Amino acid sequence: MTQPQSAICAEGGDFGLFLTLVLADGDVAPVRRVLAALPDMTEVLAAQLDEPGLLSSVAIGAECWGRLTGRELPDGLVPFAPLAEGGRKAPATPADLFLHIHSPRVDANLMLARRVMGALGSHVRVVEEVMGFRHLGKRDLTGFVDGTENPEGDERAEVALVKDGPFAGGSFVSLQRYVHDLPRWEGLSLADQEAAIGRTKESDEEMDDEVKPPSAHIARVVIEEDGRELEVLRHSMPYGTTSENGLYFIAYCASPLPFRKMLERMVLSAGDGHHDRLLDFTRAVTGAAFFAPSVEFLTSLS
């Protein structure tokens, strides 16, 4: 039985740290050794800090997969394909590696990230580093609960992990960082906010289909095929400062297709003429796709 990396199926901690990196030119053997050591590095620091909730995963992009692993690509791993329509954009941005750390403690997350980055040294370049936090329980900065329908318990692994073959225990990862226009959003009435989301703000109850607008966020991303709802395992978190803030969106899944179908229904209006109303108040500024291999796959890279 292959073991997934620790950050994937676990419930998210109160704080997250997200690093996207690109490989430098030259020898990648040092990078392979660091990736192979990440599970042990995480466990060692967790023991030192007496913080069992310190968890991590690292994922690899399609364009550097062969160079870094020497293996065939996982079927379905491709670079993030950008989308655009009517002013709405889902851009693709550079990223070879994605490091995801979460725990109940900011200091633990930062200590692990510093150890990893110190070991990687000049062999990588940081594209973006974002620290996320739990806000009012599990609410986005819009004030609405985020990830209400996220799978729970054993279903998390069922949704997130590849089941069979050479990449069993791994997971496809899609990420986007969104910047919210909170002044415009907060200028809406409560009724208009709830219509844009498709849920009530206070009690987090989904609107009946008869009254839920087809442009509501829930109406766009809840997709049924063959009688089953498409699912992804979200590890999204709010982030920000007084000058810029939003949502760091992460989806883990056994296939990249569910996320892609959800994103297309958010951005594009083909088919029914509607798009996700929420995108009128938030915009994606990054987009990248990766595969997070199993612990056994990682350690074999050393």
HUMOSUL-V157459 format. One record per residue. N is the residue number from 1. SS is DSSP state (alpha for helix, beta for strand, coil for the rest). Layout:
# HUMOSUL-V157459
n,ss
N,SS
N,SS
This chain:
# HUMOSUL-V157459
n,ss
1,coil
2,coil
3,coil
4,coil
5,coil
6,alpha
7,alpha
8,alpha
9,alpha
10,coil
11,coil
12,coil
13,coil
14,coil
15,beta
16,beta
17,beta
18,beta
19,beta
20,beta
21,beta
22,beta
23,beta
24,coil
25,coil
26,coil
27,coil
28,coil
29,alpha
30,alpha
31,alpha
32,alpha
33,alpha
34,alpha
35,alpha
36,alpha
37,alpha
38,alpha
39,alpha
40,alpha
41,alpha
42,alpha
43,alpha
44,alpha
45,alpha
46,alpha
47,alpha
48,alpha
49,alpha
50,coil
51,coil
52,coil
53,coil
54,coil
55,beta
56,beta
57,beta
58,beta
59,beta
60,beta
61,coil
62,alpha
63,alpha
64,alpha
65,alpha
66,alpha
67,alpha
68,alpha
69,alpha
70,coil
71,coil
72,coil
73,coil
74,coil
75,coil
76,coil
77,coil
78,coil
79,coil
80,coil
81,coil
82,coil
83,beta
84,beta
85,beta
86,coil
87,coil
88,beta
89,beta
90,beta
91,coil
92,coil
93,coil
94,coil
95,coil
96,coil
97,beta
98,beta
99,beta
100,beta
101,beta
102,beta
103,beta
104,coil
105,coil
106,alpha
107,alpha
108,alpha
109,alpha
110,alpha
111,alpha
112,alpha
113,alpha
114,alpha
115,alpha
116,alpha
117,alpha
118,alpha
119,alpha
120,alpha
121,alpha
122,alpha
123,alpha
124,beta
125,beta
126,beta
127,beta
128,beta
129,beta
130,beta
131,beta
132,beta
133,beta
134,coil
135,coil
136,coil
137,coil
138,coil
139,beta
140,coil
141,coil
142,coil
143,coil
144,coil
145,beta
146,coil
147,coil
148,coil
149,coil
150,coil
151,coil
152,coil
153,coil
154,coil
155,alpha
156,alpha
157,alpha
158,alpha
159,alpha
160,alpha
161,coil
162,coil
163,coil
164,coil
165,coil
166,coil
167,coil
168,coil
169,coil
170,coil
171,beta
172,beta
173,beta
174,beta
175,beta
176,beta
177,beta
178,beta
179,beta
180,beta
181,coil
182,alpha
183,alpha
184,alpha
185,alpha
186,alpha
187,coil
188,coil
189,coil
190,alpha
191,alpha
192,alpha
193,alpha
194,alpha
195,alpha
196,alpha
197,alpha
198,coil
199,beta
200,coil
201,coil
202,coil
203,coil
204,coil
205,coil
206,beta
207,coil
208,coil
209,coil
210,coil
211,coil
212,coil
213,coil
214,coil
215,coil
216,coil
217,alpha
218,alpha
219,alpha
220,alpha
221,alpha
222,coil
223,coil
224,beta
225,beta
226,coil
227,coil
228,beta
229,beta
230,coil
231,coil
232,coil
233,beta
234,beta
235,coil
236,coil
237,beta
238,beta
239,beta
240,beta
241,coil
242,coil
243,coil
244,coil
245,beta
246,beta
247,beta
248,beta
249,beta
250,beta
251,beta
252,beta
253,beta
254,coil
255,coil
256,coil
257,alpha
258,alpha
259,alpha
260,alpha
261,alpha
262,alpha
263,alpha
264,alpha
265,alpha
266,alpha
267,alpha
268,coil
269,coil
270,coil
271,coil
272,coil
273,coil
274,coil
275,coil
276,coil
277,alpha
278,alpha
279,alpha
280,alpha
281,coil
282,beta
283,beta
284,beta
285,coil
286,coil
287,coil
288,beta
289,beta
290,beta
291,beta
292,beta
293,coil
294,coil
295,alpha
296,alpha
297,alpha
298,alpha
299,alpha
300,coil
301,coil
302,coil
